[in-house]
Amino acid sequence: MKSMSMNKDKNQMTSITVEKWQQSDGAPVDVASRLTTVQSQINKAVDQRSQRYRAEPVILVAVSKRQSEVKINAALAAGQRVFGENRVQEASQRWTDRRLAYSDLTLHLIGPLQTNKAAEAVALFDVIEVVDREKIARALAKEMARQNRYLPCYIQVNTGEEPQKSGIFPDQLDDFTHFCKEELALPIIGLMCIPPIDEEAAMHFALLNTMAQRLGLPKLSMGMSGDYIQAIGLGATSVRVGSAIFGVRDD
């Protein structure tokens, strides 16, 4: 009887949470229409790309960092379930309760990660896209082993070798990948990049693709709102799209 009572209470809590997060008073209808447009463009780009990439699906990661609750609710109501966040604390505040309402959520960490946030990141996220240095790789490996929660990871590559930007430089990538996979047993599945804003993005996407093929890594996270069509044509398996879905960010 106690077990049945606990299950009933849990179900009631989940029902309340679903109601709470499905309420989107004044939710902008354009989020749903923009999502439809972006997904349509993704499908078209996949159909038009080289035959060697065509069989690989492309995941749309909706970049929800610093977006309003109303816009997030609108995206969820429209069926979007994969989201990208830059900060662990913000993501925890936004998504911890929502997981009770949406069990099929997939959260990608796409922003810089501090070692003191590694435990929270492993507990909260489903994919880590920002393995960019030895210290954070060690911290993630330690936490995954401690929590027995092994998340797929991407190595962030600084393809433009910009000193102010996170990521491994291309000439360090082979050794770093070997270190992550062989010494730490991190589940590295792909590469991620953010091209310089003042250079042709396609050049960086092609470079990332070449490096991933050389290393035998099947996944490529590349392409944002302004260039995701190009990225898909050059082999992206996931694209990180924010403003094209949500509009101007609420700062």
TILOTOR-29203 format. One record per residue (C-alpha): residue number from 1; x, y, z. Coordinates in nm, 3 decimals, always signed. Example, Ala and Ser with C-alpha at 12.3 -4.5 7.8 and 13.67 -1.06 7.14 Angstrom:
REC_1_+1.230_-0.450_+0.780
REC_2_+1.367_-0.106_+0.714
% end
This chain:
REC_1_+0.000_+0.000_+0.000
REC_2_+0.285_+0.240_+0.081
REC_3_+0.442_+0.176_-0.261
REC_4_+0.110_+0.245_-0.436
REC_5_+0.072_+0.568_-0.238
REC_6_+0.423_+0.683_-0.330
REC_7_+0.359_+0.609_-0.698
REC_8_+0.033_+0.801_-0.683
REC_9_+0.206_+1.102_-0.526
REC_10_+0.480_+1.087_-0.790
REC_11_+0.222_+1.074_-1.070
REC_12_+0.037_+1.370_-0.922
REC_13_+0.361_+1.569_-0.901
REC_14_+0.445_+1.486_-1.263
REC_15_+0.095_+1.588_-1.374
REC_16_+0.126_+1.920_-1.193
REC_17_+0.469_+1.979_-1.346
REC_18_+0.341_+1.903_-1.696
REC_19_+0.060_+2.154_-1.645
REC_20_+0.302_+2.412_-1.511
REC_21_+0.538_+2.396_-1.806
REC_22_+0.270_+2.358_-2.074
REC_23_+0.117_+2.687_-1.971
REC_24_+0.269_+2.947_-2.200
REC_25_+0.058_+3.255_-2.153
REC_26_+0.112_+3.481_-2.452
REC_27_+0.363_+3.243_-2.614
REC_28_+0.480_+3.388_-2.946
REC_29_+0.335_+3.188_-3.233
REC_30_+0.638_+3.271_-3.447
REC_31_+0.858_+3.029_-3.249
REC_32_+0.656_+2.736_-3.380
REC_33_+0.654_+2.869_-3.735
REC_34_+1.027_+2.942_-3.725
REC_35_+1.095_+2.593_-3.598
REC_36_+0.896_+2.452_-3.888
REC_37_+1.090_+2.667_-4.135
REC_38_+1.429_+2.571_-3.993
REC_39_+1.345_+2.200_-3.989
REC_40_+1.217_+2.224_-4.346
REC_41_+1.540_+2.391_-4.456
REC_42_+1.742_+2.124_-4.276
REC_43_+1.551_+1.848_-4.455
REC_44_+1.599_+2.018_-4.791
REC_45_+1.973_+2.066_-4.728
REC_46_+2.009_+1.698_-4.631
REC_47_+1.836_+1.592_-4.952
REC_48_+2.065_+1.812_-5.160
REC_49_+2.399_+1.723_-5.006
REC_50_+2.654_+1.474_-5.131
REC_51_+2.543_+1.111_-5.143
REC_52_+2.811_+1.011_-4.892
REC_53_+2.645_+1.229_-4.624
REC_54_+2.282_+1.183_-4.718
REC_55_+2.215_+0.876_-4.505
REC_56_+2.325_+1.057_-4.189
REC_57_+2.039_+1.242_-4.013
REC_58_+2.093_+1.595_-3.886
REC_59_+1.988_+1.684_-3.532
REC_60_+1.853_+2.032_-3.466
REC_61_+1.988_+2.165_-3.136
REC_62_+1.776_+2.466_-3.038
REC_63_+2.006_+2.709_-2.856
REC_64_+1.798_+2.820_-2.560
REC_65_+2.058_+3.018_-2.362
REC_66_+1.918_+3.341_-2.217
REC_67_+1.581_+3.290_-2.386
REC_68_+1.256_+3.372_-2.209
REC_69_+1.039_+3.110_-2.041
REC_70_+0.759_+3.190_-2.285
REC_71_+0.977_+3.118_-2.588
REC_72_+1.109_+2.796_-2.439
REC_73_+0.755_+2.681_-2.364
REC_74_+0.653_+2.764_-2.720
REC_75_+0.937_+2.552_-2.861
REC_76_+0.843_+2.262_-2.634
REC_77_+0.477_+2.292_-2.732
REC_78_+0.585_+2.278_-3.098
REC_79_+0.761_+1.947_-3.033
REC_80_+1.127_+2.050_-3.005
REC_81_+1.310_+1.826_-2.760
REC_82_+1.683_+1.888_-2.817
REC_83_+1.826_+2.205_-2.664
REC_84_+2.169_+2.360_-2.620
REC_85_+2.279_+2.562_-2.318
REC_86_+2.597_+2.758_-2.246
REC_87_+2.596_+2.775_-1.867
REC_88_+2.546_+2.494_-1.620
REC_89_+2.369_+2.704_-1.355
REC_90_+2.125_+2.863_-1.599
REC_91_+2.050_+2.525_-1.754
REC_92_+1.987_+2.368_-1.415
REC_93_+1.737_+2.639_-1.322
REC_94_+1.558_+2.606_-1.655
REC_95_+1.551_+2.232_-1.716
REC_96_+1.557_+2.042_-1.385
REC_97_+1.181_+2.065_-1.330
REC_98_+1.100_+2.045_-1.698
REC_99_+1.255_+1.699_-1.713
REC_100_+0.962_+1.579_-1.501
REC_101_+0.724_+1.701_-1.768
REC_102_+0.928_+1.602_-2.074
REC_103_+1.109_+1.274_-2.026
REC_104_+1.241_+1.278_-2.384
REC_105_+1.448_+1.596_-2.348
REC_106_+1.809_+1.592_-2.467
REC_107_+2.035_+1.866_-2.335
REC_108_+2.366_+1.961_-2.499
REC_109_+2.628_+2.166_-2.317
REC_110_+2.767_+2.397_-2.587
REC_111_+2.940_+2.666_-2.380
REC_112_+3.273_+2.675_-2.191
REC_113_+3.287_+2.449_-1.888
REC_114_+3.479_+2.514_-1.567
REC_115_+3.625_+2.218_-1.382
REC_116_+3.432_+2.304_-1.065
REC_117_+3.108_+2.261_-1.262
REC_118_+3.198_+1.922_-1.408
REC_119_+2.992_+1.725_-1.154
REC_120_+2.679_+1.931_-1.219
REC_121_+2.732_+1.914_-1.595
REC_122_+2.757_+1.535_-1.595
REC_123_+2.446_+1.506_-1.378
REC_124_+2.235_+1.744_-1.586
REC_125_+2.338_+1.720_-1.950
REC_126_+2.309_+1.437_-2.202
REC_127_+2.582_+1.548_-2.443
REC_128_+2.900_+1.748_-2.372
REC_129_+3.023_+1.939_-2.679
REC_130_+3.304_+2.137_-2.518
REC_131_+3.593_+1.910_-2.427
REC_132_+3.866_+2.161_-2.502
REC_133_+4.163_+2.103_-2.268
REC_134_+4.333_+1.836_-2.061
REC_135_+4.212_+1.967_-1.724
REC_136_+3.843_+1.957_-1.818
REC_137_+3.884_+1.620_-1.987
REC_138_+4.024_+1.475_-1.664
REC_139_+3.746_+1.633_-1.457
REC_140_+3.475_+1.495_-1.686
REC_141_+3.627_+1.146_-1.693
REC_142_+3.646_+1.143_-1.313
REC_143_+3.285_+1.255_-1.274
REC_144_+3.148_+1.015_-1.532
REC_145_+3.316_+0.727_-1.353
REC_146_+3.196_+0.850_-1.013
REC_147_+2.837_+0.896_-1.129
REC_148_+2.844_+0.593_-1.362
REC_149_+2.701_+0.822_-1.628
REC_150_+2.903_+0.815_-1.948
REC_151_+2.796_+1.095_-2.181
REC_152_+2.883_+1.125_-2.550
REC_153_+3.142_+1.399_-2.591
REC_154_+3.269_+1.624_-2.867
REC_155_+3.611_+1.785_-2.877
REC_156_+3.585_+2.156_-2.948
REC_157_+3.838_+2.257_-3.213
REC_158_+3.955_+2.616_-3.248
REC_159_+3.981_+2.593_-3.626
REC_160_+4.066_+2.961_-3.660
REC_161_+4.334_+2.942_-3.388
REC_162_+4.182_+3.248_-3.220
REC_163_+4.356_+3.322_-2.888
REC_164_+4.038_+3.453_-2.723
REC_165_+3.832_+3.145_-2.812
REC_166_+3.810_+2.804_-2.647
REC_167_+3.913_+2.489_-2.825
REC_168_+4.207_+2.271_-2.919
REC_169_+4.423_+2.399_-3.205
REC_170_+4.422_+2.172_-3.513
REC_171_+4.788_+2.072_-3.476
REC_172_+4.719_+1.949_-3.120
REC_173_+4.402_+1.758_-3.203
REC_174_+4.543_+1.413_-3.279
REC_175_+4.737_+1.388_-2.954
REC_176_+4.449_+1.532_-2.750
REC_177_+4.198_+1.290_-2.904
REC_178_+4.425_+0.997_-2.824
REC_179_+4.466_+1.124_-2.467
REC_180_+4.088_+1.156_-2.417
REC_181_+3.999_+0.821_-2.569
REC_182_+4.289_+0.600_-2.471
REC_183_+4.410_+0.739_-2.140
REC_184_+4.082_+0.868_-1.996
REC_185_+3.834_+0.645_-2.180
REC_186_+3.611_+0.946_-2.250
REC_187_+3.337_+0.856_-2.499
REC_188_+3.450_+1.096_-2.772
REC_189_+3.212_+1.069_-3.068
REC_190_+3.285_+1.382_-3.272
REC_191_+3.419_+1.733_-3.319
REC_192_+3.265_+2.077_-3.273
REC_193_+3.374_+2.418_-3.398
REC_194_+3.271_+2.783_-3.406
REC_195_+3.432_+2.951_-3.709
REC_196_+3.574_+3.306_-3.684
REC_197_+3.305_+3.563_-3.759
REC_198_+3.520_+3.740_-4.018
REC_199_+3.612_+3.432_-4.224
REC_200_+3.426_+3.207_-4.465
REC_201_+3.257_+2.945_-4.246
REC_202_+3.261_+2.676_-4.516
REC_203_+3.641_+2.660_-4.505
REC_204_+3.629_+2.575_-4.134
REC_205_+3.349_+2.323_-4.176
REC_206_+3.550_+2.143_-4.445
REC_207_+3.857_+2.141_-4.220
REC_208_+3.661_+1.998_-3.927
REC_209_+3.516_+1.728_-4.153
REC_210_+3.861_+1.632_-4.277
REC_211_+3.996_+1.603_-3.922
REC_212_+3.697_+1.398_-3.805
REC_213_+3.739_+1.153_-4.092
REC_214_+4.109_+1.117_-4.020
REC_215_+4.035_+1.037_-3.656
REC_216_+3.742_+0.807_-3.731
REC_217_+3.492_+1.027_-3.545
REC_218_+3.141_+1.005_-3.693
REC_219_+2.976_+1.319_-3.551
REC_220_+3.019_+1.684_-3.649
REC_221_+2.853_+1.965_-3.453
REC_222_+2.888_+2.271_-3.673
REC_223_+2.669_+2.544_-3.815
REC_224_+2.458_+2.810_-3.643
REC_225_+2.170_+3.035_-3.748
REC_226_+2.361_+3.212_-4.024
REC_227_+2.541_+2.917_-4.178
REC_228_+2.376_+2.586_-4.085
REC_229_+2.277_+2.514_-4.446
REC_230_+2.644_+2.533_-4.549
REC_231_+2.741_+2.314_-4.256
REC_232_+2.494_+2.045_-4.355
REC_233_+2.633_+2.043_-4.707
REC_234_+2.976_+1.976_-4.560
REC_235_+2.874_+1.685_-4.339
REC_236_+2.725_+1.830_-4.018
REC_237_+2.536_+1.576_-3.810
REC_238_+2.398_+1.840_-3.574
REC_239_+2.346_+2.215_-3.603
REC_240_+2.312_+2.466_-3.319
REC_241_+2.040_+2.718_-3.408
REC_242_+1.925_+2.999_-3.179
REC_243_+1.814_+3.330_-3.329
REC_244_+1.660_+3.170_-3.639
REC_245_+1.417_+2.995_-3.401
REC_246_+1.378_+3.230_-3.105
REC_247_+1.454_+3.569_-3.257
REC_248_+1.656_+3.828_-3.069
REC_249_+1.783_+3.700_-2.736
REC_250_+1.630_+3.843_-2.419
REC_251_+1.932_+3.992_-2.237
% end
